[in-house]
Amino acid sequence: MAILPFLLAASVASAPLTSAPPAPVHAQSKQSQPRPALWVVNDRDTIIYLFGTFHALDGREEWFDRSVQTAFSASDQLILETLVPKPPVPLAIGRGNLVPVVRGQAPRPVAELAPSSFLGTTKLVMRAGRANGLSTDHGADAVLRDAADRIGKPVGELESFEYQLRMFSTLPPPPAGAAAQAKDPAVSRALGAVLSQLQSAWSRGDIESFAPMLLRMQEQSPEIYETMFVQRNARWANWIAERMKKPGTVFVAVGAGHLSGPDSVQNRLAMLGVRSARVN
């Protein structure tokens, strides 16, 4: 499940994007090579690479090379936020339930879904992304997983797909009127512009361009920010710290927003006494 659409959805639900856009970012030069942000945590016998992904991309840039390719190739295992079932599990929404539909099996409720939850707003965000040529099929997570599958590299997850469904389904509802606002064509265009700006920032490794939106979510939707970022970043940092006790090389890939701002995974690692260093 993509974090970025939920991050944008929270911003849409909290206040009009057109009245408070994120910090401006400069367009990437056509001559420059993409250099998404990459960190490393290591000791005598363990190396853990920490890579910030963008969940939906247009597939035009060759970002999976140089330092990212080197770190990935050297790793014994790929760890993603979650392993989305292949092919994607269709979801049936009805009477307050979010139900994964598995062919040949009876539907099984997974989580209560409030009619006005952020899931509905998120669909509009993703639609704006598709209008700008973005697709999760080209997203960094999908590219990394496909590359690992092709060479038989083990792939693991930091949290289960069912856990993410439950988490997203139980987020607090957006403020009154947010759904109508999100359908405004002007807001849809603003969302598309934000997605393009953030993709450009991600491509050149400008991880802090995600920070203004994180701050906005923290101010406008503190419960959602706590659930989606503070708690999860802390758990993931604990996982990395525990994994450091065993030898080997691991490539951990999570949404770029989790590596930005004061509650980033890197800062959580520092609180545990684990140092990280930027690779590129």
C-alpha positions, 0 to 999 in steps of 0.5 A, spaced: 500 500 500 502 506 498 504 511 503 504 517 499 497 518 496 495 517 504 500 523 505 497 527 500 490 525 502 491 527 509 493 534 506 487 535 502 482 533 507 485 538 512 486 544 508 486 546 500 492 545 497 491 551 493 492 555 499 498 552 502 502 548 497 509 545 499 515 548 499 517 549 491 522 545 488 526 546 482 526 542 476 531 537 475 536 538 469 535 533 463 543 532 463 543 530 471 542 523 473 537 521 478 540 520 485 534 517 490 537 518 497 540 512 500 543 511 507 547 505 510 547 502 517 553 498 519 558 495 524 563 489 523 559 484 520 552 487 518 550 492 513 543 495 512 542 499 506 536 504 507 533 507 501 527 512 500 522 509 495 517 513 491 511 508 490 508 511 483 513 513 478 512 515 470 518 509 468 522 515 464 528 515 469 533 510 470 534 511 477 536 504 479 543 504 477 550 507 480 549 507 488 542 504 488 544 498 484 551 497 487 547 496 494 542 492 492 546 487 488 551 487 494 545 485 499 543 478 501 535 480 502 530 485 500 526 488 505 519 492 503 514 496 507 509 490 505 508 485 500 502 486 496 499 480 493 501 478 486 496 480 482 493 485 487 488 483 491 481 486 489 477 490 495 470 489 496 467 495 500 460 495 503 456 496 509 463 498 513 467 493 511 474 492 507 474 485 504 479 482 500 476 478 495 480 471 493 478 467 487 475 461 490 474 463 497 468 466 501 469 474 502 473 475 509 472 482 513 479 485 514 477 491 518 471 496 519 471 502 514 468 508 515 464 511 509 468 518 510 475 515 511 481 517 507 481 511 503 476 515 498 480 521 498 486 517 496 483 514 490 482 521 487 489 522 489 491 516 485 487 518 479 491 525 479 497 521 479 495 517 473 493 523 469 500 525 470 503 518 467 505 515 474 503 508 476 505 503 482 507 498 476 513 503 475 514 505 482 521 504 486 518 498 490 515 494 484 521 495 481 526 493 486 521 487 488 521 485 480 529 485 480 529 481 486 524 476 484 528 475 477 535 473 481 532 469 486 533 474 492 529 473 498 524 478 499 521 480 506 516 485 509 516 490 515 509 489 516 503 485 513 499 487 508 493 485 512 496 490 518 496 495 513 489 494 510 487 495 518 491 501 519 488 505 513 481 503 514 481 505 521 484 512 520 480 518 523 475 521 518 477 527 514 473 534 516 466 535 514 466 537 506 473 534 505 470 529 500 467 535 496 473 539 496 477 533 493 473 533 487 474 540 485 478 540 479 482 545 481 484 541 487 485 535 482 490 539 478 494 541 484 495 534 487 498 532 480 502 538 480 505 536 487 506 529 485 510 531 480 514 536 484 515 530 489 517 526 484 522 531 481 525 532 489 525 524 490 529 523 483 535 528 485 535 525 493 532 532 496 529 528 501 527 534 505 522 536 500 517 531 503 518 535 510 513 541 509 507 536 507 509 531 513 509 538 518 502 540 515 499 533 516 502 533 524 499 540 525 492 538 521 491 531 523 496 529 529 492 522 530 494 520 523 501 522 523 502 519 529 499 512 526 502 513 520 509 515 521 511 516 529 509 509 531 511 505 524 518 509 524 519 507 531 518 500 529 522 499 523 528 503 527 527 497 532 527 492 527 533 495 524 537 495 530 535 488 532 537 486 525 544 489 526 545 483 531 546 478 526 551 478 520 549 479 513 547 485 508 540 487 507 537 492 503 531 496 506 526 500 502 521 504 505 517 510 502 521 517 502 517 520 507 519 516 512 526 518 512 524 525 512 523 530 518 524 530 525 521 523 526 524 519 521 527 512 521 534 515 521 533 519 527 529 514 531 535 509 530 539 515 533 535 515 539 537 507 539 544 509 539 545 506 532 548 511 527 546 512 519 550 515 514 548 518 507 551 514 501 549 519 496 
